[in-house]
């Protein structure tokens, strides 16, 4: 099992726009091959902070997800929108 935790901070004035685009990404991503879980949460104290947790069967299928049109579209949106304050990804694997 392969999992990722993403901490994303967005500019306050663009938060709702980001949430809408993120919902679109998730609606497609949950159907990608190898996706076991895709949770999106918002920090209660800082609503500009989003935490995304996803689980995949393996890293190879996650990398395949990164080449899907919906992920490319979301990546382009992030690049062009000047919406991010901070973006950190932590890749993990089970220790079982």
C-alpha positions in Angstrom: 0.0 0.0 0.0 1.2 3.5 -0.9 -0.2 6.7 0.7 0.2 10.4 0.3 -0.5 13.3 2.7 -0.7 16.7 1.1 -0.8 20.0 3.1 -2.0 22.8 0.9 -2.3 26.4 1.9 -4.2 28.7 -0.4 -4.8 32.5 -0.6 -7.9 33.4 1.3 -9.5 35.3 -1.5 -9.2 32.2 -3.8 -10.2 29.6 -1.2 -13.7 28.9 -2.7 -12.4 28.8 -6.2 -9.8 26.3 -5.1 -12.4 24.1 -3.3 -14.5 23.9 -6.4 -11.5 22.8 -8.6 -10.4 20.3 -5.9 -13.8 18.7 -5.8 -13.6 18.2 -9.6 -10.2 16.5 -9.3 -11.5 14.2 -6.5 -14.6 13.2 -8.4 -12.4 11.8 -11.2 -9.5 10.6 -9.1 -11.5 8.2 -6.9 -12.2 6.2 -10.1 -8.5 6.0 -11.2 -7.0 2.6 -11.3 -5.5 1.7 -7.9 -7.1 4.4 -5.9 -8.2 3.0 -2.6 -9.0 6.2 -0.7 -9.1 9.9 -1.4 -10.0 12.2 1.5 -10.0 16.0 1.4 -10.3 17.9 4.7 -10.1 21.6 5.7 -8.5 22.8 8.8 -11.1 24.0 11.4 -8.9 26.9 12.6 -7.4 27.9 9.3 -9.9 27.4 6.4 -7.1 28.2 3.9 -5.4 25.0 4.9 -6.4 21.8 3.1 -5.2 18.3 4.0 -5.5 15.6 1.3 -4.9 12.0 2.2 -4.9 9.3 -0.6 -4.1 5.6 -0.6 -3.1 3.7 -3.7 -2.4 0.0 -4.4 1.2 0.9 -5.2 3.4 3.8 -6.3 3.2 2.8 -10.0 -0.5 3.3 -10.1 -0.2 6.6 -8.3 2.3 7.7 -10.9 -0.2 6.6 -13.6 -2.8 8.9 -11.9 -0.4 11.8 -12.3 -0.6 11.4 -16.1 -4.4 11.4 -16.3 -6.1 14.4 -18.1 -8.0 15.5 -14.9 -4.7 15.6 -12.9 -3.0 17.6 -15.7 -5.9 20.0 -15.8 -5.7 20.5 -12.0 -1.9 21.0 -12.1 -2.3 23.6 -14.9 -4.9 25.3 -12.8 -2.5 25.5 -9.8 0.3 26.8 -12.0 -1.8 29.5 -13.7 -4.0 30.7 -10.9 -1.4 32.0 -8.4 -3.5 30.4 -5.7 -1.0 28.6 -3.5 0.8 29.9 -0.4 2.4 26.5 0.4 2.2 22.9 -0.9 3.9 20.0 0.8 3.6 16.3 -0.1 4.6 13.4 2.1 4.8 10.0 0.4 4.5 7.1 2.7 4.3 3.3 2.7 2.9 0.8 5.2 5.3 -0.6 7.7 3.4 -3.9 8.1 
